[in-house]
């Protein structure tokens, strides 16, 4: 990293509150990775436990005073929360800490805004950001605060400005939704064309940074952008994958990665992109086998799939990055099964980086996508022979 890039990073304090929810990230590891992806430099990580968020400051005045002192000592220029803040809590915290305060939702939106490349992706990000901003208008900034008027007057210039901003954002949201609707119609037309060609559609899904784009490139020899960072790619890319043993080509799509607590606004705004997963015949669920939290990440992906109506589509688990596992954690066999929500799901271990397991993956895909002859039954996606989970 160059010195210029280092100085451009914003010193930031990360804050997480354990509200008793399962799988609380006490090290704020993922928030730190997200912050680094957005050109922030975490200089401290603060966690605390509460039964419920403080209505005014989310963390309470005592912890807020502690963070303010820490920020002064470390020269922090921003505070970032791992949970979503209400507009009022954000405003109160900024006044108390005398620093910009943002939350996980805003951070993810910023990363999406930086990474979106296609026309559709940019529209989706714009819509999500506008919807988020619309909830932050009321008394969010001091220059919009209501000013007192004389006898017989109602409100003042500040209140009028809020109404103007709200109306402007509302109009922009409406126009953006209309433009996205047109893009969605275009995608539907493209899907109907694929259906007429009797195409078999496969979507790569998985937690962000699981290696989907690297696997996509390895399978179809494409040059989709891939990097060891969260949300390296946001736009759906579709290519044809020829499977010799099946005697046919299939349509393979690389989709946006999922993440814990994905903002609902983003799920709604990215509906057109995620439609590729909804309409797929098979989901290749890519998992980072080297991540100690892979089981939690699988459940997060399953949660989003259920939210978008894609939980009933057959899945094939692809445990990627086995090249990063030490010797004692290497799989005993490259194909076995793994239980998800009480259902045994077939699993294949691969390394997209060094091509380990890719021939077995191609053969498995060929078996699934093979067009059956008139005297045989279609190949069903059934678990491989029982074996150890790891």
N, C-alpha and C positions, 0 to 999 in steps of 0.2 A: 504494500500500500504506500502510495506516495505521501510526502509530507503535506502537500497541498490538500490532499483528500482528507488526511487526518485532522487538519485544522478546520476543515469545513464541517466536521461532525459536531453535533450539538450535545454537550454534556447533559446527561439526563438521569434522573433518579427514577427507578422502577418501584412501583408499589403494588403489593398484592394483599388482599384481605381474605382470610380463610373464614368463610361463613358456614362451615360444616358440610360443604358439598364434597362428594367423593372425588378422589384423584386431584386434589388441590396441588398445583405446581409450586411447592414451597421454595424451590430454587429460582422461580421465575425464568426458567431456562428458555421456554418458547417465547415469552415476551421479550427477552433479551435478543433472540434471533430476529424477531420481527422489528425491534428497534434498530438493530444494525442494518437491516434491509432498507430502512427508511432514513439512513444517514444520521443516526443518533449514536452516541457513545455512552453506554450505561456506566455510571461512575459509582452507583450504590444501589443496593436492592433492599427494600424494606418490606417486611411482612408482619401481619398481626392477625389476631383472632377476634372475631366479634360474633355475637349471636345474631345480630341484624345490623344492616348499615345505619350509620347515623344520618338522620333526616337532612341535616344541614351540611355536614362536611364529609359524610360517608365513613370517615375513619375516626371521627371525634376530635375535639380540640387539642387534647393532649398529644396524640400522635401527629396531628398537623403541626404543632409547635416543634416537635422533634424533627420532622422532615424539613421545616423551614430553617432550623439551625444547621442541619446536615447540608442543606443546599448552599448556605452561606460559607460553610467550611470547605466544601468541595468545588465551589464555583459552578454549580449546576445551573443550567439556563431553562430547564423544563422538567416537569413531573409527569410521568406516564403511569396510568392505572391499568391493571390487568382486567378489571371489571368495567362494565358500562356505567357511566355516571349520568345522573339526570341533569338537565340544563341548570337547575338551581344549585345542585351540588357542585357542578363545574364552576359556576360563577362565584360561589362562596369560597371555594378552595383557591381560586385565582386571587381573590381579594385578600384572603388570609395569608397565603404563601408569597404573594407579590411576584408570582411567576406564571407563565403559561401552563395550563393543566389540560391534558388530553387523556382519552381512554382508549381501550383496545379497539373498539369499533372505529373510531376516527383513524387510528393507526393503520388498520387493515384497508380502509378506504383510500388512504394516502398511498399505500404500496400499490394497490390496484390501479390508482390513477397514474402512477409512474410507469407501470409495466404494460398497461393495455396498448396494443398496437393496431388492431383491426378497427374498422369503422364501428362494427357492432360492439366490440369490447369497450371502446371509448364511450359509446352511448350508454351502455349498461352502468359503467362507473359514474358517469355524469348523473344519471338518474338516482343512483344510490346516494351519492354525495348531496344532491339537492334535497332528497327526502330526509337525510340526517340533519342538514342545515336548517330545514324548515322547523324542526323541533327546538332549535337553539335560538330562535329569534326573540322570544318574549323576554325583555329586560336582560338580554345577554350582554349587550355592550353599553357602556356608560353614556355614549352619545345618543343612544336611542331611548334613554329613560324619560318618563313622562315629566313634562315641565308644567308648573302651576300657571293658571291663567287668571284673568280678572273675572269680575261678576258676570254671570251669564255665559262664560266660556267653558267648553268641555275639552279636557285633554290639553294638548299642546303640540308643538312641532315634533317632539320625540315620538309621541304616539302616532302621529301622522306618518312619520318615517317608517315605523314598524309596519303599519298597514301597507305602505307602498312596497316595502321589501317583501312582505308576505305575498302580496298580489303578484309581484314580479317573479318570485320563485314558483308560485303556483302555476303561472302561465308557462314558465320554462319546463316544469315537470310535465305539463300536459303536452307540450310540443315534443318533448323527448320520448314520452310514451307512444305518441303517434308514429314517430320515426322508427322506434323499436318494433312496433306492430308491423310496419312494412318489411323490416328485416326478417321478422319471424315468418311472414308469408313467403318470402323468398326461400327461407330454409325449408319450409313445408313443401314447396314446389320441388326443391332438390331432393328431398326425401322420397317424394312420390316417384320421381324419376328413377331413383335407386331401387324402389320396390318393384317397379315395372321390369327392371332388369334382373329381378329375383336375387337381389344382393343380400348377403349375410352381413349384418352390421355388428361390429365389436367396438365397445368403448373402453378405453383405459381410464380407470378411476382410482382414487386413493388419496391418502393424506398428503398434504403438500410436502415436497422434498423427499418423497418415497422413491423417486427415480423413474417416474412415468415417461417423461420426455426422452430420457436416455434409452429406456427400453423400446419406446416407439421408434427412435432413430435406428436402433440395432435391428429391429424387425423389418422395417421398410426401407432402410438405407436413406432415410430423409435427413434433413439438416435443421430440424426444429431446435429452437434455442433450449439449451439445457445447462443448468448451473447448480452448484451445491448451495442453494439458498431457498428460502421460503418464497413460494409464488413466483418461480422463475418464469413460468409461462402462464398466461391467462386466456389466450384465445384458442378456440378449438381448431385443431388441424386434422384433416382427414386425408388418408392415402389408401391406395389399393395394396393389399398384401396377397401375393400368390402363394397358395399352399399346394405344392405338387402332389402330395399323397391324396388330397381331396379332389384334385383335378379342377380347381376353381380358384377364383380370387375372392377375397372378402374385403369389406370396407372397414378400415381401422381408424378410430378417432382418438386423439389425445385431448383430454378435457382439463379444465381448471382443477387444481388441487383443493381438497377440503381441509378444514381446520376446526379446532375446538371453538365453540361459541361463535361460529360464523354468523355475522350480523344478518338478521332476518331480511333487512332491506337488500342485502346483496343476494340472498337466495332468490328473492322475488325479481330483482333486476337482472339476474343472470339466468332467468328461466329459459330464455332462448338458447343460450349456450348449453345449459344442462339438459335441454331437450334431447341432445344427442345420446345422453345416457338413458333417458326415459324410453326412447324409441329403439334401443339396442336389442339385438337378439341374445347377446352375451356381454357380461361385464367382466373385464379383466381387472380384478381388484389388486392393485400393486401395493405391497407392504414393505416397509423398511425393516428387514429382518434384524439389522444391527442396532435398531433403536430399542432401548430397554422398555419403552412405553408402547410397543407396537400393539399390544392387546387393547389398550385404551384407544389408540388411534383407529383400530378396526371398528370399535363400537361407535366412535364419532362419525365415521364414514357411513356406517349403517343407519345412524340417526338421520343424517342428511338425506340419504337415499329414501328413507321412509317419508321424509318431509316433502320430497319432490315427486313421490309416487313411483319410484323405481325399485322399491324393495322386493318386488316379486319377480324380478328378472334373474335368470340363472347367473351364478357367479363362478369364476375360477380364480382362486387365490394364487397370486404370484409373489412369493417371498423373495424380494430382490436384495442385492448387496451382500450376498453370502461371502463375497471376497473380503468383506470387512469383519467377518466373524473370526474369533480365535479358534484354535484347533478343537478345544473341548466342546464348542457350541456348533460345530459343523453338523449338518443334517446327516442322519444315518442312511437315508435314501432321498433321491431327488423328487420323488412323488409320494404323497401320503394324503392324509385328510386332517382337517382342523375344524373344531366345533365353533359355530357362530350362532348364538341365540338358540342353542339346543339342536341345531341342524349340522350334520357332518357335511362339510364342504371340501371338494377336492382342492389340493394344494400342490404347487410345483415350486421348487427352490431354483433360483437363477441368479446369475450375476450379469446384468446388462453391460457392465464395463468390460469383462473378459470373456463373455459369451458362454459361460458355464450354464448348462441347463437349457439353453435356447433351442437346440434340436428337439429335446423332449417337449418343450412348450409348443413348438411348431407342429409336432406330431399330434399332440393333444388337441390343438385347434383344428387340425385337419380332420380328426375323428369326429369332432363336434359339428363341423361345418359341412362334412361330406354329404352330398345329395344321395339319398338311398335309392337303390333300384326298386323296381316294382315288386320284387319277391323278397324284400328284406325290410325290417323295421328301421325307423330312424334311430340314429345314435343318440342316446340320452346322456345328459351331463350328470354322471353318477360318480360317487367318490372312488378314488383309487383303492387298492387293497389296504387294509388297516395297517397303520404303522405308528411310530412314536411321533408326537407333535413336534419335537425338535430333534 
